[in-house]
Amino acid sequence: MQYLSTRSHDEKATSAEAVLRGLAPDGGLYVSEAIPAAGLSEEALLSLDQYALTAHILKKLLSDLPAAAVEAAVRDGYSGKFETEDLTPTVPVAGAHVLELYHGPTSAFKDMALCLLPRLIATSSQACGVKEDVLVLTATSGDTGKAALAGFADAPHTRVMVFYPEGGVSEVQRAQMVTQEGKNVCVCAVRGNFDDAQRGVKDVFARFAGKNVRLSSANSINIGRLAPQVAYYFKAYADLRRAGIVQSGAPADFVVPTGNFGNILAGYIAKRMGLPVGTLVCASNENDVLTEFLQTGVYDRRRTFHKTASPSMDILVSSNLERLLYFASDGNAPLVAELMRQLAETGMYRVPEALLARIQGEFACGKADDTAAFDAIRRIWESEGYLMDPHTAVAWRVYEAYRASGRCKNPAVVLSTASPYKFAPAMLEALGIPVPENGFDAMEQLHGVTGAPVPAALAALRQKPVLHRNVIDPCGMPAYVEQKADQAQWAK
Ligand SMILES: *Cc1c(COP(=O)(O)O)cnc(C)c1O
């Protein structure tokens, strides 16, 4: 499979090179030259288990990686790491279905990809004949960081650095990262928000181009992050088919709590591979830059950044939208390059009418602020006995509005992206229960209320010593990475 940059067809790469590099040298994102058909009969879709299904999709999307290595990556990456037998259960809730993507080692959907990415990078490294270690840079809005640390800790020939916004993640998310053990891990807070950290990482890529350090990325700018996410859409659809919720070939709609546009883009890729996906509904919190874009065709990041109860969606520059612009314009790289230039220089862009119409044909959207999300958490808990985290609740509220609008004609799947226990204080507030000062007390209290088990890895955090205390300015990131890259070992 040939990969190209969204910004220029002259930037070509194999899938192994694309996984290894993360970002294209011209600052664009890698996209496959054509989106491959899934090549799955209905019989195969319904009979393959999730491991085989995931390996099948990965082999289509990353076709020049050795098939046996991809199969081993899926098997070894997922086996024994999930709390549930079914990696991603599809649960009926109040007339819809919730796809639970958070039963992995760090209790967020990022695990679905980051359990596999270290192995995909190692395989890519080998395929490209790379000898030196790979330095994996990660900006996180809260969940990618820990999932990357867990995935890469003590993995051979790789080192991982995580930058998170100081004060911009939940107490438990922070604890998950700053207590991370491993000789090849480094965690650093950035005085700024996620967008500052993400821009900093892209800056580092630009400045290190040509230097003797192999950089890669664990963010969803890396195609190795997106590809595994495509697979669970197929799995969820198969679940609906098996339960008799959709008929053969009939579409299902997916509602996705969105930040960097990676999760929902994976749904779009699944659709282009042939999965019967109806409408993809993009749900935003108060940072509603995507809602406005999908309604008006204007992307304008010049707005107030809101800190919300769904911090992993507190993002104003959604990187993967660039890939959608590319695919929906039939690969118009010069147009994408121009729009991205405008975004960088003026903070906004407007897409041509025809492109907007095409995008609106596939996507619906909506937003929900904290009050609306908390209302959904409480109502669904009280009426259904089902607990959803604040990110999932944003999507649920948007799903309710979408259904009320009469546009929802298909069975709907709401993607659930995190365990409620990662956000216990917000959950208690939503349920109208006094919130203790300490996040871990809140976790125990939430357990007392709901009886639902606390994921063991989260409960254990309380006892762990803090190992990472550095805080830097965003502009200091390149120097910081340079200095760290020079150290032979990061003793911890
Ligand atoms: C990362 C994240 C999101 C947003 O996903 P994107 O792929 O960035 O759109 C939503 N919810 C949770 C819990 C997350 O960790």
The ligand as an SDF file (V2000), in Angstrom:
LIG
                    3D

 15 15  0  0  0  0  0  0  0  0999 V2000
   -9.0040   10.8560   22.9170 C   0  0  0  0  0  0  0  0  0  0  0  0
  -10.3680   10.8060   23.4970 C   0  0  0  0  0  0  0  0  0  0  0  0
  -11.4820   11.2870   22.8000 C   0  0  0  0  0  0  0  0  0  0  0  0
  -11.3640   11.9580   21.4570 C   0  0  0  0  0  0  0  0  0  0  0  0
  -10.9570   11.0720   20.4380 O   0  0  0  0  0  0  0  0  0  0  0  0
  -10.3100   11.6460   19.0860 P   0  0  0  0  0  0  0  0  0  0  0  0
   -9.8580   10.4630   18.3520 O   0  0  0  0  0  0  0  0  0  0  0  0
   -9.1770   12.5300   19.5240 O   0  0  0  0  0  0  0  0  0  0  0  0
  -11.3820   12.4180   18.4050 O   0  0  0  0  0  0  0  0  0  0  0  0
  -12.7280   11.1160   23.3660 C   0  0  0  0  0  0  0  0  0  0  0  0
  -12.8760   10.5600   24.5880 N   0  0  0  0  0  0  0  0  0  0  0  0
  -11.8280   10.1020   25.2950 C   0  0  0  0  0  0  0  0  0  0  0  0
  -12.0660    9.5060   26.6330 C   0  0  0  0  0  0  0  0  0  0  0  0
  -10.5380   10.1960   24.7700 C   0  0  0  0  0  0  0  0  0  0  0  0
   -9.4970    9.7310   25.4860 O   0  0  0  0  0  0  0  0  0  0  0  0
  1  2  1  0
  2  3  1  0
  2 14  2  0
  3  4  1  0
  3 10  2  0
  4  5  1  0
  5  6  1  0
  6  7  2  0
  6  8  1  0
  6  9  1  0
 10 11  1  0
 11 12  2  0
 12 13  1  0
 12 14  1  0
 14 15  1  0
M  END
$$$$
